Amino acid sequence: MNILILGGTKQARVLAQKLAKNHHITYSIAGITDEAKLPNSCKIISGGFGGATGLTKFLCKESISHCIDATHPFAQNITQNAIIACANANIPIMQLSRRPWQARPNDLWKIFNNSCSLISALPDNATILLTIGSQKITPYLSLKQPIIARMIAPPLNQQNQFSEPSQMPNSFKILLARPPFNLADEIHLMQQHKITHLICKNSGGEALDNKLLAARQLGVTTFMLAQPPNNHINRYHQLADLIKAINT
């Protein structure tokens, strides 16, 4: 089979390497961050397709037989474009999906559907660790509370260039770091900056993220953005189940 994998996650990379043993794999990433880890034995493309229309043209030109959406649960634009493009090209699309994380009794979680409602609920005396990436931080720049914003790459300014620290509000400190982060380091980071509130996305998956385990251990309140609606029909939560479906 000639398969397009929309990737950019660890799961996607593992899936691509496994499927490449028996299929021709094209692996696509958004191309936003440098030093992204890539799978072996695959054709790599980056930078996007130009919306649903561009992706439709790519699928037809490259004679793609199957498309797998293994992007991040919050990558709504590419997911929606992929669903439309695959319908236009009349090829099947599957999703490698992550079940949302569920709070345990000792977790201090509050779930929000959008950043606006989350920001409105923040107390004035909060000290915040913001871990939602660099693309959707604009609403948080107006906050007066001290913020440590951890991300892989700096946010882009209006000139589509990486922002300099001097362009950020005084209360907003950017910490550039690439996951994974171990539990001890997450605990140290929260203690070092006296974090009272963690802001993150419900990225989901089999294992709870170490930042959430650290927040549980330290009694840090977690403000979490809920996963957006999922419009995929053929969803798989396990690599093995998706691979079996492809191979049968």
VOPABA-809659 format. One line per field, with one value per atom (N, C-alpha, C, CB): atom name; x negated, y, z negated. Coordinates in steps of 0.05 Angstrom, whole numbers, plus 5000, padded with zeros to 4 digits. Atoms other than C-alpha are relative to their C-alpha. Glycine has a CB too. Layout:
<atoms>
atom <- c(CA,...)
c1 <- c(X,...)
c2 <- c(Y,...)
c3 <- c(Z,...)
</atoms>
This chain:
<atoms>
atom <- c(N,CA,C,CB,N,CA,C,CB,N,CA,C,CB,N,CA,C,CB,N,CA,C,CB,N,CA,C,CB,N,CA,C,CB,N,CA,C,CB,N,CA,C,CB,N,CA,C,CB,N,CA,C,CB,N,CA,C,CB,N,CA,C,CB,N,CA,C,CB,N,CA,C,CB,N,CA,C,CB,N,CA,C,CB,N,CA,C,CB,N,CA,C,CB,N,CA,C,CB,N,CA,C,CB,N,CA,C,CB,N,CA,C,CB,N,CA,C,CB,N,CA,C,CB,N,CA,C,CB,N,CA,C,CB,N,CA,C,CB,N,CA,C,CB,N,CA,C,CB,N,CA,C,CB,N,CA,C,CB,N,CA,C,CB,N,CA,C,CB,N,CA,C,CB,N,CA,C,CB,N,CA,C,CB,N,CA,C,CB,N,CA,C,CB,N,CA,C,CB,N,CA,C,CB,N,CA,C,CB,N,CA,C,CB,N,CA,C,CB,N,CA,C,CB,N,CA,C,CB,N,CA,C,CB,N,CA,C,CB,N,CA,C,CB,N,CA,C,CB,N,CA,C,CB,N,CA,C,CB,N,CA,C,CB,N,CA,C,CB,N,CA,C,CB,N,CA,C,CB,N,CA,C,CB,N,CA,C,CB,N,CA,C,CB,N,CA,C,CB,N,CA,C,CB,N,CA,C,CB,N,CA,C,CB,N,CA,C,CB,N,CA,C,CB,N,CA,C,CB,N,CA,C,CB,N,CA,C,CB,N,CA,C,CB,N,CA,C,CB,N,CA,C,CB,N,CA,C,CB,N,CA,C,CB,N,CA,C,CB,N,CA,C,CB,N,CA,C,CB,N,CA,C,CB,N,CA,C,CB,N,CA,C,CB,N,CA,C,CB,N,CA,C,CB,N,CA,C,CB,N,CA,C,CB,N,CA,C,CB,N,CA,C,CB,N,CA,C,CB,N,CA,C,CB,N,CA,C,CB,N,CA,C,CB,N,CA,C,CB,N,CA,C,CB,N,CA,C,CB,N,CA,C,CB,N,CA,C,CB,N,CA,C,CB,N,CA,C,CB,N,CA,C,CB,N,CA,C,CB,N,CA,C,CB,N,CA,C,CB,N,CA,C,CB,N,CA,C,CB,N,CA,C,CB,N,CA,C,CB,N,CA,C,CB,N,CA,C,CB,N,CA,C,CB,N,CA,C,CB,N,CA,C,CB,N,CA,C,CB,N,CA,C,CB,N,CA,C,CB,N,CA,C,CB,N,CA,C,CB,N,CA,C,CB,N,CA,C,CB,N,CA,C,CB,N,CA,C,CB,N,CA,C,CB,N,CA,C,CB,N,CA,C,CB,N,CA,C,CB,N,CA,C,CB,N,CA,C,CB,N,CA,C,CB,N,CA,C,CB,N,CA,C,CB,N,CA,C,CB,N,CA,C,CB,N,CA,C,CB,N,CA,C,CB,N,CA,C,CB,N,CA,C,CB,N,CA,C,CB,N,CA,C,CB,N,CA,C,CB,N,CA,C,CB,N,CA,C,CB,N,CA,C,CB,N,CA,C,CB,N,CA,C,CB,N,CA,C,CB,N,CA,C,CB,N,CA,C,CB,N,CA,C,CB,N,CA,C,CB,N,CA,C,CB,N,CA,C,CB,N,CA,C,CB,N,CA,C,CB,N,CA,C,CB,N,CA,C,CB,N,CA,C,CB,N,CA,C,CB,N,CA,C,CB,N,CA,C,CB,N,CA,C,CB,N,CA,C,CB,N,CA,C,CB,N,CA,C,CB,N,CA,C,CB,N,CA,C,CB,N,CA,C,CB,N,CA,C,CB,N,CA,C,CB,N,CA,C,CB,N,CA,C,CB,N,CA,C,CB,N,CA,C,CB,N,CA,C,CB,N,CA,C,CB,N,CA,C,CB,N,CA,C,CB,N,CA,C,CB,N,CA,C,CB,N,CA,C,CB,N,CA,C,CB,N,CA,C,CB,N,CA,C,CB,N,CA,C,CB,N,CA,C,CB,N,CA,C,CB,N,CA,C,CB,N,CA,C,CB,N,CA,C,CB,N,CA,C,CB,N,CA,C,CB,N,CA,C,CB,N,CA,C,CB,N,CA,C,CB,N,CA,C,CB,N,CA,C,CB,N,CA,C,CB,N,CA,C,CB,N,CA,C,CB,N,CA,C,CB,N,CA,C,CB,N,CA,C,CB,N,CA,C,CB,N,CA,C,CB,N,CA,C,CB,N,CA,C,CB,N,CA,C,CB,N,CA,C,CB,N,CA,C,CB,N,CA,C,CB,N,CA,C,CB,N,CA,C,CB,N,CA,C,CB,N,CA,C,CB,N,CA,C,CB,N,CA,C,CB,N,CA,C,CB,N,CA,C,CB,N,CA,C,CB,N,CA,C,CB,N,CA,C,CB,N,CA,C,CB,N,CA,C,CB,N,CA,C,CB,N,CA,C,CB,N,CA,C,CB,N,CA,C,CB,N,CA,C,CB,N,CA,C,CB,N,CA,C,CB,N,CA,C,CB,N,CA,C,CB,N,CA,C,CB,N,CA,C,CB,N,CA,C,CB,N,CA,C,CB,N,CA,C,CB,N,CA,C,CB,N,CA,C,CB,N,CA,C,CB,N,CA,C,CB,N,CA,C,CB,N,CA,C,CB,N,CA,C,CB,N,CA,C,CB,N,CA,C,CB,N,CA,C,CB,N,CA,C,CB,N,CA,C,CB,N,CA,C,CB,N,CA,C,CB,N,CA,C,CB)
c1 <- c(4983,5000,4983,5019,5014,4980,5014,5001,4986,4996,4988,4999,5008,4993,5007,5014,4996,4983,4996,4981,5002,4998,4990,5028,5014,4949,4993,4976,5009,4910,5001,5016,4999,4921,4982,5029,5016,4881,5015,4994,4984,4938,4999,5029,5001,4938,4974,5005,5027,4863,4997,4979,5001,4868,5017,5009,4982,4927,4988,5027,5012,4890,4978,4989,5022,4829,5010,4982,4989,4872,5012,5020,4987,4913,4981,5021,5019,4852,4987,4978,5011,4831,5015,5002,4983,4888,5013,5020,4986,4913,4983,5026,5014,4890,5013,5002,4990,4897,4990,4993,5007,4898,5008,5014,4996,4891,5000,4979,4998,4914,5000,5026,4999,4899,5004,4973,4993,4920,4975,5014,5024,4848,4996,4999,5002,4857,4976,5026,5022,4804,4975,5008,5025,4731,4994,4977,5010,4697,5021,4985,4979,4761,4989,5025,5008,4750,5016,5002,4987,4766,4997,4990,5003,4779,4980,5028,5018,4731,5016,4980,4989,4746,5026,5004,4976,4799,4993,5018,5002,4807,5010,5015,4993,4808,5008,4978,4993,4846,5008,5023,4994,4857,5011,4976,4992,4890,5029,4984,4972,4963,5006,5011,4991,5004,5015,5018,4983,5043,5030,4993,4971,5109,5010,5016,4987,5158,4996,5030,5003,5152,4972,5005,5027,5076,4995,4981,5003,5080,5014,5010,4986,5131,4983,5027,5017,5084,4976,4990,5023,5026,5008,4989,4991,5066,5003,5026,4996,5085,4974,5020,5026,5017,4982,4986,5018,4980,5013,4991,4986,5032,5001,4987,4998,5040,5025,5002,4978,5083,5014,4990,4988,5094,4987,4995,5010,5086,5004,5013,4998,5072,4995,4980,5003,5083,4989,5027,5013,5033,4990,4978,5008,5028,5009,5011,4992,5036,5031,4985,4970,5109,5009,5009,4992,5108,4993,4987,5006,5085,5025,4977,4974,5155,5000,5018,4999,5140,4992,4982,5009,5100,5019,4971,4981,5149,5024,5008,4977,5208,4994,5012,5008,5171,4996,4974,5005,5151,5026,4983,4974,5223,5012,5018,4989,5246,4985,5000,5016,5188,5004,4971,4996,5196,5027,4995,4973,5270,4999,5021,5002,5253,4985,4986,5016,5201,5010,4971,4987,5245,4980,5012,5018,5192,5007,4970,4994,5200,4981,5000,5016,5175,5005,5005,4999,5160,4986,4988,5013,5140,4988,5020,5012,5091,5006,4969,4988,5128,4990,5030,5007,5113,5024,4977,4978,5164,4992,5006,5006,5168,4991,5023,5007,5134,5024,4976,4979,5180,4988,5016,5010,5170,5004,5014,4999,5156,5009,4973,4990,5182,4981,5005,5019,5118,4993,4975,5005,5117,5017,5003,4986,5137,5004,4986,4996,5163,5025,5001,4977,5210,4998,5002,5000,5230,5015,5013,4988,5245,5000,4983,4997,5269,4984,5029,5015,5229,4983,5019,5019,5174,5014,4978,4987,5222,5012,5022,4987,5262,4979,5020,5022,5197,4987,4979,5013,5165,5017,4993,4981,5227,5001,5028,4998,5223,4974,5007,5025,5150,5001,4977,5001,5140,4977,4996,5019,5101,4972,5010,5025,5048,4987,5004,5011,5032,4972,5018,5026,4961,5002,4976,4991,4969,4978,5019,5016,4933,5018,4988,4984,4961,4987,5004,5012,4950,5018,4994,4982,4995,4986,5025,5015,4940,4998,5014,5005,4924,5021,4973,4983,4980,5025,5009,4974,5040,4996,5020,5006,5008,5010,4971,4992,5035,5019,5013,4982,5094,4987,5023,5013,5046,4980,4985,5020,4999,5011,4992,4988,5048,5002,5027,4998,5046,4979,4997,5019,5013,4986,5016,5013,4996,4974,5019,5025,4925,5004,4979,4997,4920,4974,5019,5022,4867,5013,4985,4988,4886,4979,5009,5018,4851,5009,4997,4994,4847,4975,5013,5023,4803,4986,5009,5011,4793,5015,5002,4987,4807,5025,4981,4977,4874,4992,5021,5005,4877,5014,5010,4988,4889,5015,4978,4984,4930,4984,5011,5017,4871,4993,4974,5004,4873,4971,5006,5026,4806,5002,4981,4999,4788,4998,4976,4999,4804,4975,5025,5022,4747,5012,4982,4990,4753,5009,4979,4994,4755,5028,4979,4974,4820,5023,5002,4981,4855,5006,4990,4995,4890,4981,5029,5019,4847,5007,4997,4990,4890,4998,5028,4999,4882,4972,5017,5027,4819,5001,4986,5000,4806,4977,4997,5019,4771,5000,5006,5001,4748,4989,4982,5008,4744,5016,5005,4987,4761,5006,4982,4994,4797,4986,5031,4986,4796,4986,5004,5010,4788,5005,5014,4996,4777,5014,4974,4984,4817,4984,5012,5017,4760,4995,4973,5004,4746,5025,4990,4975,4819,5006,5024,4997,4823,4982,4995,5020,4760,5008,4972,4992,4786,5023,5008,4977,4852,4992,5022,5009,4817,4983,4985,5018,4764,5015,4981,4985,4815,5025,5008,4977,4867,5026,4997,4977,4919,5025,4996,4974,4991,5020,5011,4981,5027,4985,5019,5010,5009,5022,4991,4981,5043,4989,5003,5008,5041,5023,4986,4980,5079,5004,4992,4995,5113,4991,5029,5011,5067,5007,4970,4992,5087,4978,5023,5019,5054,5002,4972,4999,5041,4989,4985,5013,4996,5004,4969,4997,5007,4973,5011,5024,4957,4987,5006,5014,4903,5006,4970,4993,4922,5026,5004,4975,4991,4995,5021,5007,4960,4986,4981,5013,4916,5020,4979,4979,4976,5016,5019,4985,5013,4984,5006,5017,4954,4997,4973,5005,4944,5026,4983,4975,5018,5004,5001,4997,5014,5027,4976,4975,5081,4995,5018,5004,5086,5025,4995,4979,5127,4995,5000,5005,5136,5020,5001,4983,5162,5010,4985,4989,5209,4994,5031,5004,5197,5023,4996,4979,5235,5016,4988,4984,5291,4985,5026,5014,5267,5020,4987,4982,5300,4992,5003,5008,5263,5020,4972,4983,5304,4984,5016,5017,5249,4977,4989,5019,5211,4988,5012,5014,5159,4983,4982,5015,5129,4974,5017,5024,5077,4986,5008,5016,5020,5006,4971,4997,5030,5026,4998,4974,5104,5000,5021,5001,5090,4983,4989,5018,5033,5015,4974,4984,5078,5020,5013,4980,5132,4988,5015,5014,5082,4992,4976,5012,5053,5021,4980,4979,5120,5018,5016)
c2 <- c(4976,5000,5025,5000,4974,5072,5018,5013,4988,5106,5027,4981,4974,5178,5001,5024,4997,5188,5030,4982,4973,5257,4998,5015,5006,5257,5024,4984,4979,5299,4992,5025,5010,5257,4975,4994,5024,5201,4975,4996,5023,5152,4998,5003,5000,5173,4989,5028,5009,5161,4970,5015,5029,5092,4985,4993,5012,5075,4999,5015,4998,5098,4979,5028,5019,5055,4972,5004,5027,4994,4994,4996,5005,5002,5000,5021,4998,5018,4973,5020,5027,4945,4986,4983,5015,4924,5019,4984,4981,4988,5024,5010,4975,5051,5023,5006,4980,5107,5028,4992,4971,5182,5012,5014,4989,5217,5030,4989,4971,5289,5013,5008,4984,5339,5029,4997,4972,5412,5016,5012,4986,5435,5025,5007,4975,5487,4999,5003,5001,5462,4987,4984,5012,5446,4975,5021,5023,5382,4980,5008,5019,5342,4972,5005,5028,5267,4988,4984,5011,5231,4970,5014,5029,5158,4993,4987,5011,5116,4987,4980,5015,5084,5011,4971,4987,5135,5024,5009,4975,5191,5022,5000,4979,5255,5025,5006,4974,5318,5018,4997,4981,5381,5026,5005,4973,5449,5002,5008,4998,5432,4995,5027,5007,5420,5023,4976,4979,5484,4995,5003,5005,5466,4974,5023,5025,5412,4997,5000,5002,5429,4990,5028,5009,5422,4971,5018,5028,5357,4981,4997,5017,5329,4996,5013,5002,5344,4982,5028,5017,5311,4971,5009,5028,5248,4987,4998,5011,5240,4998,5018,5000,5258,4978,5027,5021,5210,4973,5009,5025,5155,4987,4980,5010,5149,4982,5024,5019,5089,5003,4972,4997,5103,5025,4975,4978,5163,4994,5027,5003,5159,5027,4977,4976,5219,4993,5016,5006,5211,5026,4979,4974,5285,5003,5022,4994,5316,5004,5025,4997,5316,5029,4991,4972,5393,5011,5016,4991,5396,5000,4983,5001,5413,5006,5019,4992,5446,4978,5024,5021,5390,4976,4991,5022,5338,5005,4996,4994,5372,5000,5027,5000,5384,4972,5016,5027,5311,4985,4985,5013,5287,5008,5006,4989,5332,4989,5031,5008,5315,4970,5006,5028,5240,4993,4984,5003,5245,5008,5016,4990,5285,4980,5027,5019,5234,4972,5001,5027,5175,4979,4992,5019,5142,4998,5007,5002,5115,5015,4970,4987,5154,4988,5031,5010,5127,5019,4971,4983,5162,4983,5020,5011,5140,5020,4996,4981,5172,4995,4998,5002,5186,5004,5020,4996,5176,5023,4974,4978,5239,4989,5018,5007,5235,5004,5017,4998,5225,5006,4973,4992,5257,4978,5026,5018,5215,5016,4986,4985,5232,5022,4980,4980,5270,5022,4986,4979,5312,5024,4988,4974,5385,5011,5020,4992,5392,5016,4975,4986,5442,5000,5029,5004,5429,5023,4973,4977,5485,4994,5026,5005,5484,5020,5001,4980,5546,5017,5018,4984,5593,5023,5010,4976,5651,4993,5010,5007,5615,4992,4977,5007,5587,5024,4983,4976,5655,5015,5018,4986,5684,4988,5000,5014,5632,5001,4971,4999,5645,5020,5007,4980,5677,5020,4985,4978,5742,4993,5025,5006,5711,4975,4997,5025,5652,5005,4989,5001,5635,4976,4997,5019,5597,4987,5015,5014,5544,4994,4973,5002,5548,4981,5028,5021,5486,4993,4975,5005,5494,5004,5018,4995,5506,5029,4985,4972,5569,5013,5002,4990,5576,5015,4978,4989,5595,5015,4977,4987,5637,5029,5000,4971,5706,5008,5006,4991,5707,5002,4980,5000,5694,5023,4973,4978,5753,5023,5009,4977,5801,4995,5006,5006,5766,5015,4969,4986,5803,4981,5021,5019,5740,4991,4976,5010,5714,4973,4997,5024,5660,4990,5006,5014,5610,4984,4980,5013,5589,4982,5022,5020,5525,4992,4976,5007,5510,4990,5023,5011,5476,5023,4978,4978,5538,5026,4995,4975,5612,5005,5024,4993,5640,5018,5014,4984,5674,5027,4987,4974,5749,5006,5022,4993,5787,4998,5028,5003,5784,4971,5016,5029,5708,4992,4991,5006,5709,4993,5025,5008,5680,5025,4981,4977,5730,5000,5000,4997,5757,5003,5024,4996,5755,5028,4991,4972,5831,5008,5018,4995,5827,4989,4989,5012,5790,5019,4973,4984,5823,4992,4995,5005,5828,4976,5025,5022,5777,4973,5005,5023,5727,4991,5006,5010,5685,4974,4994,5023,5635,4981,5008,5021,5569,4981,4985,5018,5532,4973,5012,5027,5457,4980,4995,5021,5393,4976,4992,5024,5335,4976,4995,5005,5284,5012,4970,4989,5312,4979,5027,5020,5265,5013,4987,4991,5270,5018,4977,4984,5296,5028,4986,4974,5353,5017,4997,4985,5372,5010,4982,4992,5374,5023,4976,4979,5416,5026,4991,4976,5465,5014,4993,4988,5476,5011,4979,4990,5483,5025,4979,4978,5530,5026,4994,4976,5578,5004,4999,4998,5568,5000,5025,5002,5547,4992,4979,5007,5547,4989,5025,5009,5534,4990,5023,5012,5489,5003,4970,4998,5505,4982,5030,5019,5449,4991,4976,5012,5413,4971,5001,5028,5346,4984,4995,5014,5312,4971,5004,5027,5244,4980,4995,5022,5177,4979,5010,5022,5113,5008,4977,4992,5145,5029,4994,4972,5208,5015,5002,4984,5263,5006,5026,4996,5274,5028,4998,4974,5347,4998,5022,5003,5324,4983,4986,5014,5274,5018,4976,4981,5329,5019,5017,4982,5375,4986,5010,5016,5319,4998,4972,5003,5308,5026,4989,4974,5382,5015,5017,4987,5400,5025,5009,4978,5447,4996,5001,5001,5464,5000,5025,5003,5443,5011,4971,4990,5484,4987,5032,5017,5438,5007,4971,4997,5451,4973,5016,5026,5395,4996,5000,5006,5359,5010,4969,4991,5389,4976,5016,5022,5349,4985,5011,5018,5290,4990,4976,5006,5281,4974,5023,5024,5218,4977,4991,5023,5155,4975,4994,5024,5102,5008,4989,4992,5114,4975,5018,5022,5068,5013,4984,4990,5078,4985,4999,5017,5023,4997,4972,5004,5018,4973,5003,5027,4944,4997,4979,5002,4951,5014,5011,4985,5003,4985,5028,5015,4962,4975,4992,5023,4901,5007,4986,4991,4940,5006,5024,4993,4964,4974,5017,5024,4895,4979,4987,5020,4858,5011,4993)
c3 <- c(5000,5000,5000,4976,4999,5011,4980,5029,5023,4945,4993,4975,5010,4923,4970,5015,5029,4848,4994,4984,5010,4821,4971,5001,5025,4763,4983,5006,5018,4715,4971,5004,5027,4653,4997,4991,5004,4621,5010,4970,4990,4636,5030,4990,4970,4709,5010,5010,4992,4714,4997,4984,5005,4684,5020,4971,4980,4729,5027,5001,4974,4791,5003,5005,4999,4775,5002,4976,4999,4764,5027,4977,4975,4827,5023,5004,4978,4869,5007,4993,4995,4863,5023,4975,4980,4910,5020,4986,4983,4943,5007,4986,4993,4978,4983,5030,5019,4926,5007,4972,4999,4937,4973,5024,5027,4870,5001,4980,4998,4865,4972,5015,5025,4810,5008,4984,4994,4804,5007,4976,4994,4805,4984,5028,5016,4750,4981,4983,5019,4701,5013,4976,4991,4715,4984,4998,5014,4696,4993,4975,5005,4700,5005,5018,4996,4692,5022,4974,4976,4757,5002,5025,4997,4774,5022,5006,4979,4815,5022,4987,4978,4882,5011,4992,4990,4900,5018,4977,4986,4950,4982,5027,5018,4909,5015,4980,4989,4929,4977,5021,5021,4888,5012,4982,4992,4891,5007,5022,4994,4903,5029,4992,4973,4966,5014,4999,4988,4977,4996,5029,5006,4943,5012,5011,4991,4963,5030,4993,4971,5037,5008,5013,4994,5037,4992,4985,5009,4998,5019,4972,4980,5047,5025,5008,4976,5105,4994,5008,5007,5068,4999,4972,5002,5053,5027,4984,4973,5126,5015,5015,4985,5155,4991,4996,5011,5109,4999,4973,5000,5117,4972,5019,5028,5041,4998,4980,5003,5023,4973,5003,5027,4949,4986,4983,5016,4903,4970,5008,5029,4828,4986,4990,5015,4784,4972,4998,5026,4727,4988,5003,5011,4710,4971,5017,5028,4641,4999,4990,5002,4616,5004,4973,4997,4619,5027,4978,4973,4691,5017,5013,4988,4714,5030,4986,4972,4781,5019,5004,4982,4812,4998,4992,5002,4785,5017,4971,4984,4816,5030,4992,4972,4881,5011,5004,4992,4883,5005,4979,4997,4874,5027,4977,4975,4931,5024,5000,4977,4977,5007,4995,4995,4968,5012,4974,4988,4983,5030,4985,4972,5046,5017,5001,4984,5068,4999,4989,5003,5048,4990,5027,5013,5004,4971,5005,5029,4933,4983,4992,5020,4874,4973,5000,5027,4805,4981,4998,5020,4741,4978,4989,5024,4688,4978,5003,5018,4631,4971,5000,5028,4558,4982,4992,5019,4503,4981,4984,5019,4459,4973,4997,5028,4391,4982,4991,5020,4332,4973,4999,5027,4264,4980,4991,5023,4203,4975,4995,5024,4132,4990,4978,5011,4113,5020,4991,4980,4177,4996,5028,5002,4173,5028,4981,4972,4244,5004,5018,4991,4275,5031,4989,4971,4348,5013,5007,4986,4397,5030,4995,4972,4469,5017,5008,4985,4490,4981,5016,5016,4467,4986,5017,5011,4455,4973,5019,5026,4400,4980,5004,5018,4371,4987,5015,5010,4365,4980,5024,5018,4333,4972,5012,5025,4278,4983,5004,5014,4259,4977,5019,5022,4190,5005,4973,4996,4187,4988,4987,5013,4142,5010,4970,4989,4187,5011,5023,4986,4210,5018,4979,4979,4275,5015,5019,4980,4314,5024,4988,4975,4385,5019,5013,4983,4428,5023,4983,4978,4488,5027,4999,4975,4540,5006,5023,4993,4578,5018,5013,4979,4628,4990,5018,5009,4585,4973,4996,5025,4530,4999,4994,4999,4552,4978,5027,5021,4503,4972,4998,5026,4445,4996,4997,5002,4461,4984,5027,5014,4428,4970,5011,5028,4361,4983,4995,5018,4303,4981,4983,5017,4264,5012,4994,4989,4270,5014,4977,4983,4324,5009,5024,4987,4342,5023,4980,4976,4414,5012,5020,4989,4434,5028,4982,4972,4509,5014,5015,4985,4560,5015,5020,4984,4604,4992,5030,5007,4592,5017,5003,4984,4616,5024,4983,4977,4684,4996,5025,5001,4687,5026,4995,4977,4739,5026,4996,4976,4787,5006,4997,4997,4782,4993,5028,5010,4746,4970,5004,5028,4678,4983,4994,5018,4623,4982,4983,5019,4580,4972,5008,5027,4504,4994,4980,5005,4505,5010,5012,4989,4544,4983,5028,5018,4488,4977,4990,5025,4428,4978,4991,5021,4366,4983,4982,5017,4329,5015,4991,4982,4387,5007,5025,4996,4386,5017,4973,4983,4442,4992,5030,5005,4426,5023,4973,4976,4488,4991,5022,5008,4477,5016,4969,4984,4515,4982,5025,5016,4482,5012,5000,5025,4453,4976,4996,5025,4383,4978,4993,5021,4324,4976,4992,5023,4260,4981,4985,5018,4217,5010,4995,4988,4265,4999,5028,5001,4268,4972,5009,5028,4192,4993,4981,5005,4189,5013,5010,4985,4241,4985,5028,5013,4204,4973,4996,5026,4137,5003,4985,4996,4164,5006,5024,4993,4192,4983,5029,5018,4137,5015,4982,4983,4187,4984,5023,5013,4162,5020,4986,4980,4228,5025,5007,4975,4287,5021,4996,4977,4354,5022,5010,4979,4405,5016,4987,4983,4459,4991,5030,5005,4448,5025,4993,4976,4499,5000,5001,5001,4474,5005,5018,4996,4483,4977,5002,5019,4444,4973,5011,5025,4392,4994,5001,5008,4352,5002,4971,4996,4368,4973,5015,5025,4316,4987,5004,5012,4307,4984,5022,5015,4284,4975,5017,5024,4236,4980,5007,5017,4209,4987,5015,5011,4200,4979,5023,5020,4163,4974,5011,5023,4117,4984,5008,5013,4102,4993,5018,5005,4097,5017,4971,4981,4157,5015,5020,4985,4189,5030,4992,4971,4262,5014,5008,4982,4311,5028,5002,4977,4371,5023,4993,4977,4441,5010,5023,4991,4463,5029,4996,4972,4528,5017,5004,4982,4587,5010,5023,4988,4620,5021,5012,4982,4661,5021,4986,4979,4729,5016,5019,4986,4750,4994,4991,5003,4761,4992,5026,5006,4762,4982,5027,5020,4698,4986,4979,5013,4666,4977,5019,5023,4597,4995,4975,5003,4602,5027,4988,4976,4652,5013,4994,4990,4659,5015,4978,4987,4677,5027,4982,4975,4730,5021,4996,4981,4761,5010,4985,4991,4762,5021,4976,4981,4798,5027,4989,4975,4850,5015,4995,4987,4862,5007,4981,4994,4869,5022,4975)
</atoms>
